[in-house]
Amino acid sequence: LYIGGIRMNPTARDIHHVDIVPCFITALNQATASYDSPEGTIKVSWERIKEDVLLEIVAPDTMHGTVILPEEYRFQEGETIRSLKTGKYIVTR
């Protein structure tokens, strides 16, 4: 789960909370991780596309949390942290 960055209940206070903190390891062109939570499967995958990374997250609607990018990466809009939401995101370096 390390490469995908799935961190279930990181504060030990809310079983519906998950943080996604992916690790875009230079030696890899893609990675996929999943976790079967009581609420359903959480899946994180990423793939390098030239200088960018396509990050895809699937999480049950009952889950909440944050997506936290590595320090040198940004979402297209410039932020490094977003609320957890199922979707595809372009990440730039």
N, C-alpha and C positions, 0 to 999 in steps of 0.2 A: 504493500500500500504506500510505501515511501515515495516512489516515483510519481504516482498519481496524486499523492498528498491528501488522501482521505483521512481526516481526523475526527472520529466520532466523539461527541460529547467532551470536547477538550477541557471544559471547566468543571466537569463532573456534577453539573447542576441541572442539565436538561437533556433527556435522552432523544429529543427531537432536533438537537443542534448538531450540525456538522460543519467543520471548516474544510475547505479545499485549498491546499497549499502545494501546488504541483512543483516538481523538480524537473526542469528542462535540462537534463544531462547532455552535455555536448557530444558525447560518444554515441548517443542514440538519435535516430531520426523519428521515432515514434514510440509510444508506450500506451498501455491500457491497464487500468486497475478497477476493481469493483469490490463492493462490500454489501453483503446481505444483512441489512438492518431489520429490526422488527417492523419498521414502516414500509419496507420494500428495498429493492436494490438501488444502490448509488453507484454510478459508473462515471469514471473520468478517463478520457483519452486525449492524447495530443499528438500532433504530427507537424514536423518542420516543413514549411513551404518557403523555400529560399531563405530569406532572413527573418521571416515571420514564423509564428507558431499558431496552428489552428487548434484551439482548446474546445473540447466538447464535454459538457456536463449533463448528466441525467440524474435527477433526484426526485423522490416522491414529493408531491405537493404539500404534504404534512411536515416536511423537514424545513428548517431554516438555518441560516448561518452566513458565512462569508467566504468569498473566494479571494485569496491573498496571493499575489504574484511574487516571484523572486525579485529582489531589489532592482536588478537592471532591466526588468521587463515592465511593459505598460499595456493596458487595453488601448484600442484605437483612439478612444476619447481622452487618453492621457492618465487615467487613474490607475492605481495599483491594487485597490481593494474595491470589491463590489458585493452586494447582497447575493446570497445563493439563489440561483434561478436556473432551471433547465435551459440549455441553449448552446449555440456555437459562437465562439468569440475569436477574433483575430487579435493576437498578442504580438507586440513589436518589441524590439530590443533597442 
